[in-house]
């Protein structure tokens, strides 16, 4: 998946339909002198409905159309005929979409399952016809209810990626390179920081036709939890991943310090992120000889403790299969 057509944050304006007016019609028929009231009810205004679609992975289809209006209900007719309901408008969204009220920034709900439908703007009710207002003392009411107005509101649609594994690391740690090696995704790769400006998704093909989804999140920098750099625009995507893969290059000045900074940014953003399963991959390890690697292992064993880690090289294809095996076992501990 490419970066250019990935959109994960849009504002839309939605307006539901007005309810139709009730009819104040009086029955007229040959040889019937006083037919009485027979006005029908107005139809309901159309709803604006969000529907989850597992085949979508971006909100880009809202980039070119951001105003949506449902149909109005038709007015009631004679012979107690009810007006037709206004046409509903269905907005398809990818799974993991969070819906917020633009004015209050309040989270209204999240769409997480395929086919899930939620009404975001309720259509107005149709007015009652004069048939409902007849009484013993007022047998020919000549009035009916007007329809209720629909509602109009601005919404923020925010996508949080639904992936099994989230790649976490500083800019230029080799995340995009790893994604291009273990999946068929083609992210932008270059030898400078912040090559990745949008999240990339890839499907990892595993043994016996099994697979899992991995997300390359734009690189974290110190202060990201406060919104520095790309800040919250990418940290929210990590919330949905069940396993976090920390990628730290072997040529880092201090691997343990880099790992601590990454953990600290995640904790400041959302402490619950530290409850997720973690695996540390030391990337670019093809530049290490056997002696240096053994020396680093002794230090890392003392630092990481129970946190699993391994050495990999995306370019030299070293440790890639072991990485897949580790991730698969973390995602499927009972299999």
MOWO-V977476 format. One record per backbone hydrogen bond with DSSP energy under -1.0 kcal/mol. CO is the residue of the C=O (numbers start at 1). NH is the residue of the N-H. Records with the same first field share a line. If there is no record, write none. Layout:
BEGIN
CO=NH + NH
END
This chain:
BEGIN
3=6
7=59
8=159
10=157
12=155
13=68
14=153
15=70
17=124
18=73
20=127
21=76
23=130
25=38
29=32
36=27
38=80
39=131
40=23
41=83
43=20
44=86
46=17
47=89
48=120 + 121
49=91
50=118
51=93
52=115
53=56
59=62
60=63
66=13
68=15
71=46
74=43
77=40
78=81
81=77
84=74
87=71
89=49
91=51
93=53
96=160
97=111
98=158
99=108 + 109
100=156
101=105
106=101
109=99
111=96
113=116
116=52
118=50
121=48
124=45
125=148
127=42
128=145
129=132
130=133
138=135
145=22
148=19
151=16
153=14
154=102
155=12
156=100
157=10
158=98
164=243
165=215
166=245
168=247
169=220
170=173
174=178
175=179
176=180
177=181
178=182
179=183
190=192
200=216
202=214
204=212
207=210
210=206
212=204
213=164 + 165
214=202
215=167
216=200
221=224
223=228
224=227
228=231
230=233
231=234 + 235
232=236
234=237
238=241
242=277
243=166
244=279
245=168
246=281
248=283
249=252
254=258
255=259
256=260
257=261
258=262
259=263
260=264
261=265
262=266
263=267
264=268
265=269
266=270
270=273
271=274
272=275
273=276
277=244
279=246
280=310
281=248
282=312
283=250
284=287
285=288
289=293
290=294
291=295
292=296
293=297
294=298
295=299
296=300
297=301
298=302
299=303
300=304
301=305
304=307
308=280
310=282
312=285
313=318
318=313
319=323
320=324
321=325
322=326
323=327
324=328
325=329
326=330
327=331
328=332
332=335
END
